[in-house]
Amino acid sequence: MPRWAAATFVVVGLFVLAWIVSRLAGRLAGWVQARRGTTAVGYRSRQRETAVTLAQTSVRYLAFLVAIVLSLVAITGGRMIETVAGASFVAVIVAFAAQRFLTDIVAGLVMIFERWFAVGDLIVVEPLNVQGVVEEVSLRSIRMRSVQGEIVRVHNSQILATRLVPGGLRALEIELFVTDLDAGVQIMERVASVLPRGPTQFVRPPVVVETERLDESLVRITAAAAIAPGREWLADDLLPKLARERDHDHVIVHGPVVSQVDSTAERRFAHAAQVGAAARRGPLRPLERLRFMERRMRKERAR
């Protein structure tokens, strides 16, 4: 067999072997995920799934990288360590030339080490304003699925910041101000019965959780709901229109007012407010103490 034919056969065989290794890694990752089950949604489960997808993509990159290096050795006819070193040097030069690829890898390592997100998390990528559920994490890019079903891939170097949606849902607080309590509650129930429901629509329809009589002719009704991110227009636009259309007795004074809420954020801000209030009540600083003494001396002189 001529040398060029043998080299071609070896190169093709190396890349076929790399493809087989990558396919086996994908099958193994799928088997591991199937063995763990799809019902677990806890933090550890998402981290485990992230590690599986990361290992799968890393094996794929490594297999093809080894195939490229060995192909260079086969093409150059390397039988000595100098040839291997030369092929490695060429690989290093190519790697430095591909700065974008290296930048993606460094950014991916930082995000993985700092645990920005995990597979199954719903995130918003800034500054691209791309929103979706993370399906795959690799050292070079992430794969997301939007609420419309589109598959989006984003290079790690393009991710300057991420916004993680807690629980993958938008928790809503709906406030309605009416003149009659019973009629207002009935309006909320009628609206909740016709709103679209599903994983990509209203995950939890509005439910009245609190009522407060502000005066003799004004009642505030508070309802709680949850909606899929990306479908906020259903709550901001559709829900108020449906409520007004079903206000046959004209009892609505104001609203419905829809606000996004988060229990963790409320606790954090409440703690920050307490800390700030305690700091304001603390001992006077030197400049404030000096001004206080000056005002006291002026009052004594005035007397």
C-alpha positions as YAML, in Angstrom:
chain: A
units: angstrom
residues:
- id: 1
  name: MET
  ca: [0.00, 0.00, 0.00]
- id: 2
  name: PRO
  ca: [1.44, 3.43, -0.91]
- id: 3
  name: ARG
  ca: [2.38, 5.70, 1.93]
- id: 4
  name: TRP
  ca: [-0.26, 8.31, 1.10]
- id: 5
  name: ALA
  ca: [-2.98, 5.65, 1.02]
- id: 6
  name: ALA
  ca: [-1.86, 4.29, 4.39]
- id: 7
  name: ALA
  ca: [-1.82, 7.79, 5.89]
- id: 8
  name: THR
  ca: [-5.32, 8.46, 4.52]
- id: 9
  name: PHE
  ca: [-6.57, 5.18, 5.94]
- id: 10
  name: VAL
  ca: [-5.10, 6.01, 9.36]
- id: 11
  name: VAL
  ca: [-6.54, 9.55, 9.37]
- id: 12
  name: VAL
  ca: [-10.01, 8.34, 8.39]
- id: 13
  name: GLY
  ca: [-9.81, 5.57, 10.99]
- id: 14
  name: LEU
  ca: [-8.82, 8.06, 13.72]
- id: 15
  name: PHE
  ca: [-11.74, 10.37, 13.02]
- id: 16
  name: VAL
  ca: [-14.17, 7.45, 12.78]
- id: 17
  name: LEU
  ca: [-12.87, 6.23, 16.14]
- id: 18
  name: ALA
  ca: [-13.27, 9.74, 17.61]
- id: 19
  name: TRP
  ca: [-16.85, 9.84, 16.29]
- id: 20
  name: ILE
  ca: [-17.59, 6.45, 17.84]
- id: 21
  name: VAL
  ca: [-16.15, 7.60, 21.18]
- id: 22
  name: SER
  ca: [-18.28, 10.75, 21.11]
- id: 23
  name: ARG
  ca: [-21.40, 8.73, 20.30]
- id: 24
  name: LEU
  ca: [-20.66, 6.28, 23.09]
- id: 25
  name: ALA
  ca: [-20.18, 9.18, 25.49]
- id: 26
  name: GLY
  ca: [-23.60, 10.54, 24.44]
- id: 27
  name: ARG
  ca: [-25.23, 7.13, 24.89]
- id: 28
  name: LEU
  ca: [-23.59, 6.73, 28.30]
- id: 29
  name: ALA
  ca: [-24.75, 10.20, 29.37]
- id: 30
  name: GLY
  ca: [-28.30, 9.38, 28.26]
- id: 31
  name: TRP
  ca: [-28.21, 6.08, 30.14]
- id: 32
  name: VAL
  ca: [-27.00, 7.79, 33.32]
- id: 33
  name: GLN
  ca: [-29.74, 10.43, 33.10]
- id: 34
  name: ALA
  ca: [-32.39, 7.78, 32.43]
- id: 35
  name: ARG
  ca: [-31.14, 5.75, 35.39]
- id: 36
  name: ARG
  ca: [-31.42, 8.81, 37.65]
- id: 37
  name: GLY
  ca: [-34.93, 9.45, 36.41]
- id: 38
  name: THR
  ca: [-36.56, 12.63, 35.14]
- id: 39
  name: THR
  ca: [-38.74, 13.42, 38.16]
- id: 40
  name: ALA
  ca: [-35.98, 14.76, 40.42]
- id: 41
  name: VAL
  ca: [-35.84, 18.56, 40.27]
- id: 42
  name: GLY
  ca: [-33.67, 19.36, 43.27]
- id: 43
  name: TYR
  ca: [-30.48, 21.37, 43.25]
- id: 44
  name: ARG
  ca: [-28.22, 18.31, 43.51]
- id: 45
  name: SER
  ca: [-30.06, 16.63, 40.65]
- id: 46
  name: ARG
  ca: [-29.52, 19.65, 38.39]
- id: 47
  name: GLN
  ca: [-25.84, 19.81, 39.33]
- id: 48
  name: ARG
  ca: [-25.46, 16.09, 38.57]
- id: 49
  name: GLU
  ca: [-27.10, 16.53, 35.18]
- id: 50
  name: THR
  ca: [-24.82, 19.49, 34.46]
- id: 51
  name: ALA
  ca: [-21.76, 17.37, 35.30]
- id: 52
  name: VAL
  ca: [-22.97, 14.59, 33.00]
- id: 53
  name: THR
  ca: [-23.48, 16.92, 30.02]
- id: 54
  name: LEU
  ca: [-20.16, 18.65, 30.70]
- id: 55
  name: ALA
  ca: [-18.31, 15.32, 30.79]
- id: 56
  name: GLN
  ca: [-20.02, 14.23, 27.57]
- id: 57
  name: THR
  ca: [-19.01, 17.35, 25.63]
- id: 58
  name: SER
  ca: [-15.49, 17.33, 27.11]
- id: 59
  name: VAL
  ca: [-14.95, 13.71, 25.99]
- id: 60
  name: ARG
  ca: [-16.16, 14.69, 22.52]
- id: 61
  name: TYR
  ca: [-13.69, 17.59, 22.29]
- id: 62
  name: LEU
  ca: [-10.84, 15.47, 23.67]
- id: 63
  name: ALA
  ca: [-11.49, 12.60, 21.26]
- id: 64
  name: PHE
  ca: [-11.38, 14.82, 18.19]
- id: 65
  name: LEU
  ca: [-8.38, 16.76, 19.52]
- id: 66
  name: VAL
  ca: [-6.42, 13.50, 19.93]
- id: 67
  name: ALA
  ca: [-7.54, 12.45, 16.44]
- id: 68
  name: ILE
  ca: [-6.23, 15.72, 14.98]
- id: 69
  name: VAL
  ca: [-2.84, 15.43, 16.73]
- id: 70
  name: LEU
  ca: [-2.36, 11.79, 15.73]
- id: 71
  name: SER
  ca: [-3.44, 12.59, 12.18]
- id: 72
  name: LEU
  ca: [-0.71, 15.23, 11.98]
- id: 73
  name: VAL
  ca: [1.78, 12.65, 13.17]
- id: 74
  name: ALA
  ca: [0.54, 10.13, 10.59]
- id: 75
  name: ILE
  ca: [0.65, 12.65, 7.73]
- id: 76
  name: THR
  ca: [4.18, 13.81, 8.57]
- id: 77
  name: GLY
  ca: [5.29, 10.22, 8.96]
- id: 78
  name: GLY
  ca: [6.46, 10.86, 12.51]
- id: 79
  name: ARG
  ca: [8.27, 7.97, 14.12]
- id: 80
  name: MET
  ca: [10.38, 9.93, 16.53]
- id: 81
  name: ILE
  ca: [9.68, 12.12, 19.50]
- id: 82
  name: GLU
  ca: [10.77, 15.20, 17.52]
- id: 83
  name: THR
  ca: [7.93, 14.74, 15.08]
- id: 84
  name: VAL
  ca: [5.41, 14.38, 17.90]
- id: 85
  name: ALA
  ca: [6.80, 17.51, 19.52]
- id: 86
  name: GLY
  ca: [6.61, 19.34, 16.18]
- id: 87
  name: ALA
  ca: [3.00, 18.30, 15.72]
- id: 88
  name: SER
  ca: [2.24, 19.43, 19.26]
- id: 89
  name: PHE
  ca: [3.93, 22.76, 18.55]
- id: 90
  name: VAL
  ca: [1.78, 23.22, 15.45]
- id: 91
  name: ALA
  ca: [-1.29, 22.40, 17.53]
- id: 92
  name: VAL
  ca: [-0.26, 25.03, 20.09]
- id: 93
  name: ILE
  ca: [0.20, 27.64, 17.35]
- id: 94
  name: VAL
  ca: [-3.24, 26.84, 15.93]
- id: 95
  name: ALA
  ca: [-4.73, 27.05, 19.41]
- id: 96
  name: PHE
  ca: [-3.26, 30.49, 20.02]
- id: 97
  name: ALA
  ca: [-4.52, 31.60, 16.62]
- id: 98
  name: ALA
  ca: [-8.02, 30.52, 17.59]
- id: 99
  name: GLN
  ca: [-8.35, 33.08, 20.37]
- id: 100
  name: ARG
  ca: [-12.13, 32.95, 20.29]
- id: 101
  name: PHE
  ca: [-12.07, 29.25, 21.07]
- id: 102
  name: LEU
  ca: [-9.72, 29.73, 24.02]
- id: 103
  name: THR
  ca: [-11.79, 32.67, 25.29]
- id: 104
  name: ASP
  ca: [-14.90, 30.48, 25.22]
- id: 105
  name: ILE
  ca: [-13.12, 27.76, 27.20]
- id: 106
  name: VAL
  ca: [-11.83, 30.18, 29.86]
- id: 107
  name: ALA
  ca: [-15.26, 31.79, 30.23]
- id: 108
  name: GLY
  ca: [-16.86, 28.34, 30.45]
- id: 109
  name: LEU
  ca: [-14.45, 27.23, 33.17]
- id: 110
  name: VAL
  ca: [-15.19, 30.36, 35.21]
- id: 111
  name: MET
  ca: [-18.96, 29.91, 34.93]
- id: 112
  name: ILE
  ca: [-18.75, 26.22, 35.83]
- id: 113
  name: PHE
  ca: [-16.43, 26.87, 38.78]
- id: 114
  name: GLU
  ca: [-18.64, 29.67, 40.14]
- id: 115
  name: ARG
  ca: [-21.84, 27.69, 39.43]
- id: 116
  name: TRP
  ca: [-23.67, 30.42, 37.57]
- id: 117
  name: PHE
  ca: [-26.40, 27.98, 36.51]
- id: 118
  name: ALA
  ca: [-27.11, 24.30, 35.98]
- id: 119
  name: VAL
  ca: [-28.94, 22.15, 33.47]
- id: 120
  name: GLY
  ca: [-32.67, 22.67, 33.95]
- id: 121
  name: ASP
  ca: [-32.36, 26.27, 35.17]
- id: 122
  name: LEU
  ca: [-34.24, 29.01, 33.38]
- id: 123
  name: ILE
  ca: [-31.90, 31.93, 32.70]
- id: 124
  name: VAL
  ca: [-31.73, 35.19, 30.77]
- id: 125
  name: VAL
  ca: [-28.40, 35.79, 29.01]
- id: 126
  name: GLU
  ca: [-27.15, 39.36, 28.97]
- id: 127
  name: PRO
  ca: [-26.54, 41.47, 26.92]
- id: 128
  name: LEU
  ca: [-28.21, 39.28, 24.25]
- id: 129
  name: ASN
  ca: [-31.47, 39.14, 26.25]
- id: 130
  name: VAL
  ca: [-31.87, 35.47, 25.33]
- id: 131
  name: GLN
  ca: [-34.15, 33.52, 27.63]
- id: 132
  name: GLY
  ca: [-34.64, 29.78, 27.95]
- id: 133
  name: VAL
  ca: [-34.06, 26.56, 29.86]
- id: 134
  name: VAL
  ca: [-30.46, 25.28, 29.89]
- id: 135
  name: GLU
  ca: [-30.28, 21.88, 28.21]
- id: 136
  name: GLU
  ca: [-26.54, 21.38, 27.76]
- id: 137
  name: VAL
  ca: [-23.38, 22.92, 29.21]
- id: 138
  name: SER
  ca: [-19.95, 22.58, 27.60]
- id: 139
  name: LEU
  ca: [-16.61, 24.34, 27.85]
- id: 140
  name: ARG
  ca: [-17.34, 26.28, 24.66]
- id: 141
  name: SER
  ca: [-21.06, 27.02, 24.65]
- id: 142
  name: ILE
  ca: [-24.43, 26.37, 26.23]
- id: 143
  name: ARG
  ca: [-27.59, 25.08, 24.59]
- id: 144
  name: MET
  ca: [-30.94, 26.56, 25.64]
- id: 145
  name: ARG
  ca: [-34.56, 25.98, 24.68]
- id: 146
  name: SER
  ca: [-36.88, 28.97, 24.59]
- id: 147
  name: VAL
  ca: [-40.51, 28.95, 25.64]
- id: 148
  name: GLN
  ca: [-41.42, 28.86, 21.91]
- id: 149
  name: GLY
  ca: [-39.42, 25.63, 21.50]
- id: 150
  name: GLU
  ca: [-36.47, 27.18, 19.67]
- id: 151
  name: ILE
  ca: [-33.00, 25.76, 20.35]
- id: 152
  name: VAL
  ca: [-30.49, 28.52, 21.05]
- id: 153
  name: ARG
  ca: [-26.71, 28.10, 21.35]
- id: 154
  name: VAL
  ca: [-24.65, 30.83, 22.95]
- id: 155
  name: HIS
  ca: [-20.83, 30.98, 23.07]
- id: 156
  name: ASN
  ca: [-19.51, 31.28, 26.61]
- id: 157
  name: SER
  ca: [-17.48, 34.39, 25.73]
- id: 158
  name: GLN
  ca: [-20.71, 36.17, 24.75]
- id: 159
  name: ILE
  ca: [-22.26, 35.64, 28.18]
- id: 160
  name: LEU
  ca: [-21.43, 38.78, 30.15]
- id: 161
  name: ALA
  ca: [-24.08, 38.17, 32.80]
- id: 162
  name: THR
  ca: [-27.00, 35.85, 33.51]
- id: 163
  name: ARG
  ca: [-30.28, 36.35, 35.30]
- id: 164
  name: LEU
  ca: [-31.54, 33.18, 36.96]
- id: 165
  name: VAL
  ca: [-35.30, 32.86, 37.31]
- id: 166
  name: PRO
  ca: [-35.95, 31.18, 40.71]
- id: 167
  name: GLY
  ca: [-37.90, 27.98, 40.28]
- id: 168
  name: GLY
  ca: [-38.27, 28.61, 36.55]
- id: 169
  name: LEU
  ca: [-41.52, 30.53, 37.18]
- id: 170
  name: ARG
  ca: [-42.64, 34.13, 37.52]
- id: 171
  name: ALA
  ca: [-44.54, 34.45, 40.79]
- id: 172
  name: LEU
  ca: [-47.27, 37.08, 40.49]
- id: 173
  name: GLU
  ca: [-49.27, 39.14, 42.95]
- id: 174
  name: ILE
  ca: [-52.54, 40.50, 41.59]
- id: 175
  name: GLU
  ca: [-54.31, 43.34, 43.42]
- id: 176
  name: LEU
  ca: [-57.87, 44.37, 42.63]
- id: 177
  name: PHE
  ca: [-59.70, 47.29, 44.27]
- id: 178
  name: VAL
  ca: [-63.50, 46.94, 44.25]
- id: 179
  name: THR
  ca: [-66.55, 48.34, 46.00]
- id: 180
  name: ASP
  ca: [-68.13, 44.94, 46.74]
- id: 181
  name: LEU
  ca: [-66.13, 42.05, 48.21]
- id: 182
  name: ASP
  ca: [-68.25, 39.15, 46.96]
- id: 183
  name: ALA
  ca: [-68.55, 40.56, 43.45]
- id: 184
  name: GLY
  ca: [-64.79, 41.16, 43.29]
- id: 185
  name: VAL
  ca: [-64.01, 37.59, 44.37]
- id: 186
  name: GLN
  ca: [-66.41, 36.26, 41.74]
- id: 187
  name: ILE
  ca: [-64.66, 38.33, 39.07]
- id: 188
  name: MET
  ca: [-61.29, 36.80, 40.01]
- id: 189
  name: GLU
  ca: [-62.78, 33.30, 39.92]
- id: 190
  name: ARG
  ca: [-64.35, 33.89, 36.48]
- id: 191
  name: VAL
  ca: [-61.06, 35.21, 35.12]
- id: 192
  name: ALA
  ca: [-59.10, 32.27, 36.57]
- id: 193
  name: SER
  ca: [-61.47, 29.79, 34.91]
- id: 194
  name: VAL
  ca: [-60.82, 31.10, 31.38]
- id: 195
  name: LEU
  ca: [-57.09, 31.85, 31.53]
- id: 196
  name: PRO
  ca: [-54.89, 29.44, 29.52]
- id: 197
  name: ARG
  ca: [-53.08, 26.92, 31.68]
- id: 198
  name: GLY
  ca: [-49.99, 24.83, 31.03]
- id: 199
  name: PRO
  ca: [-46.21, 24.63, 31.51]
- id: 200
  name: THR
  ca: [-45.68, 27.51, 29.05]
- id: 201
  name: GLN
  ca: [-48.71, 29.59, 30.10]
- id: 202
  name: PHE
  ca: [-50.31, 30.06, 33.53]
- id: 203
  name: VAL
  ca: [-48.67, 27.34, 35.61]
- id: 204
  name: ARG
  ca: [-50.83, 28.31, 38.59]
- id: 205
  name: PRO
  ca: [-54.00, 30.31, 37.87]
- id: 206
  name: PRO
  ca: [-54.94, 33.22, 40.13]
- id: 207
  name: VAL
  ca: [-56.21, 32.27, 43.58]
- id: 208
  name: VAL
  ca: [-57.50, 34.80, 46.12]
- id: 209
  name: VAL
  ca: [-55.21, 34.73, 49.15]
- id: 210
  name: GLU
  ca: [-56.15, 37.90, 51.05]
- id: 211
  name: THR
  ca: [-58.90, 40.49, 51.30]
- id: 212
  name: GLU
  ca: [-58.77, 43.80, 53.17]
- id: 213
  name: ARG
  ca: [-61.51, 46.35, 53.69]
- id: 214
  name: LEU
  ca: [-59.93, 49.79, 53.38]
- id: 215
  name: ASP
  ca: [-63.12, 51.74, 54.14]
- id: 216
  name: GLU
  ca: [-66.86, 51.33, 53.85]
- id: 217
  name: SER
  ca: [-66.85, 51.42, 50.05]
- id: 218
  name: LEU
  ca: [-63.42, 50.09, 49.10]
- id: 219
  name: VAL
  ca: [-61.99, 46.55, 49.37]
- id: 220
  name: ARG
  ca: [-58.62, 45.29, 48.24]
- id: 221
  name: ILE
  ca: [-58.45, 41.72, 46.92]
- id: 222
  name: THR
  ca: [-55.05, 40.06, 46.58]
- id: 223
  name: ALA
  ca: [-54.53, 36.95, 44.45]
- id: 224
  name: ALA
  ca: [-51.45, 34.84, 43.80]
- id: 225
  name: ALA
  ca: [-50.46, 33.16, 40.53]
- id: 226
  name: ALA
  ca: [-47.46, 31.84, 38.61]
- id: 227
  name: ILE
  ca: [-46.68, 32.11, 34.91]
- id: 228
  name: ALA
  ca: [-43.99, 30.82, 32.58]
- id: 229
  name: PRO
  ca: [-41.24, 33.37, 31.80]
- id: 230
  name: GLY
  ca: [-41.72, 34.86, 28.37]
- id: 231
  name: ARG
  ca: [-45.52, 34.77, 28.67]
- id: 232
  name: GLU
  ca: [-45.86, 37.76, 31.00]
- id: 233
  name: TRP
  ca: [-48.22, 39.44, 28.51]
- id: 234
  name: LEU
  ca: [-50.91, 36.97, 29.58]
- id: 235
  name: ALA
  ca: [-50.87, 38.55, 33.05]
- id: 236
  name: ASP
  ca: [-50.05, 42.14, 32.09]
- id: 237
  name: ASP
  ca: [-52.48, 42.49, 29.19]
- id: 238
  name: LEU
  ca: [-54.95, 39.61, 28.91]
- id: 239
  name: LEU
  ca: [-55.85, 39.25, 32.59]
- id: 240
  name: PRO
  ca: [-56.86, 42.93, 33.15]
- id: 241
  name: LYS
  ca: [-58.96, 42.93, 29.96]
- id: 242
  name: LEU
  ca: [-60.79, 39.77, 31.01]
- id: 243
  name: ALA
  ca: [-61.44, 41.20, 34.48]
- id: 244
  name: ARG
  ca: [-62.97, 44.40, 33.10]
- id: 245
  name: GLU
  ca: [-65.08, 42.49, 30.59]
- id: 246
  name: ARG
  ca: [-66.53, 40.38, 33.41]
- id: 247
  name: ASP
  ca: [-67.25, 43.35, 35.66]
- id: 248
  name: HIS
  ca: [-70.97, 43.33, 34.90]
- id: 249
  name: ASP
  ca: [-71.86, 45.22, 38.09]
- id: 250
  name: HIS
  ca: [-69.14, 47.87, 37.61]
- id: 251
  name: VAL
  ca: [-67.55, 47.26, 41.02]
- id: 252
  name: ILE
  ca: [-63.91, 47.63, 39.93]
- id: 253
  name: VAL
  ca: [-62.37, 50.89, 41.14]
- id: 254
  name: HIS
  ca: [-58.77, 50.21, 40.17]
- id: 255
  name: GLY
  ca: [-56.79, 47.34, 38.71]
- id: 256
  name: PRO
  ca: [-56.09, 44.55, 38.41]
- id: 257
  name: VAL
  ca: [-52.49, 45.52, 39.17]
- id: 258
  name: VAL
  ca: [-50.04, 42.69, 38.41]
- id: 259
  name: SER
  ca: [-46.63, 42.63, 40.14]
- id: 260
  name: GLN
  ca: [-43.82, 40.10, 40.03]
- id: 261
  name: VAL
  ca: [-42.79, 38.94, 43.51]
- id: 262
  name: ASP
  ca: [-40.22, 36.64, 45.06]
- id: 263
  name: SER
  ca: [-40.23, 35.49, 48.69]
- id: 264
  name: THR
  ca: [-36.43, 35.30, 48.91]
- id: 265
  name: ALA
  ca: [-36.04, 38.83, 47.55]
- id: 266
  name: GLU
  ca: [-38.60, 40.10, 50.04]
- id: 267
  name: ARG
  ca: [-36.65, 38.57, 52.94]
- id: 268
  name: ARG
  ca: [-33.34, 39.97, 51.65]
- id: 269
  name: PHE
  ca: [-34.71, 43.48, 51.23]
- id: 270
  name: ALA
  ca: [-36.48, 43.33, 54.58]
- id: 271
  name: HIS
  ca: [-33.18, 42.39, 56.23]
- id: 272
  name: ALA
  ca: [-31.39, 45.20, 54.38]
- id: 273
  name: ALA
  ca: [-34.01, 47.67, 55.58]
- id: 274
  name: GLN
  ca: [-33.58, 46.51, 59.18]
- id: 275
  name: VAL
  ca: [-29.81, 46.84, 58.94]
- id: 276
  name: GLY
  ca: [-30.14, 50.33, 57.47]
- id: 277
  name: ALA
  ca: [-32.59, 51.41, 60.17]
- id: 278
  name: ALA
  ca: [-30.28, 50.07, 62.89]
- id: 279
  name: ALA
  ca: [-27.35, 51.96, 61.39]
- id: 280
  name: ARG
  ca: [-29.32, 55.21, 61.38]
- id: 281
  name: ARG
  ca: [-30.19, 54.71, 65.05]
- id: 282
  name: GLY
  ca: [-26.55, 53.97, 65.96]
- id: 283
  name: PRO
  ca: [-24.08, 56.30, 67.70]
- id: 284
  name: LEU
  ca: [-23.37, 59.69, 66.14]
- id: 285
  name: ARG
  ca: [-20.40, 59.92, 63.86]
- id: 286
  name: PRO
  ca: [-17.64, 62.48, 64.70]
- id: 287
  name: LEU
  ca: [-18.92, 65.13, 62.26]
- id: 288
  name: GLU
  ca: [-22.51, 64.73, 63.41]
- id: 289
  name: ARG
  ca: [-21.36, 64.90, 67.06]
- id: 290
  name: LEU
  ca: [-19.48, 68.16, 66.34]
- id: 291
  name: ARG
  ca: [-22.54, 69.72, 64.71]
- id: 292
  name: PHE
  ca: [-24.68, 68.60, 67.63]
- id: 293
  name: MET
  ca: [-22.30, 70.27, 70.10]
- id: 294
  name: GLU
  ca: [-22.30, 73.50, 68.05]
- id: 295
  name: ARG
  ca: [-26.10, 73.64, 68.06]
- id: 296
  name: ARG
  ca: [-26.12, 73.04, 71.81]
- id: 297
  name: MET
  ca: [-23.63, 75.86, 72.44]
- id: 298
  name: ARG
  ca: [-25.70, 78.27, 70.34]
- id: 299
  name: LYS
  ca: [-28.79, 77.46, 72.37]
- id: 300
  name: GLU
  ca: [-26.93, 78.04, 75.64]
- id: 301
  name: ARG
  ca: [-25.63, 81.40, 74.40]
- id: 302
  name: ALA
  ca: [-29.13, 82.39, 73.31]
- id: 303
  name: ARG
  ca: [-30.39, 81.76, 76.81]
...
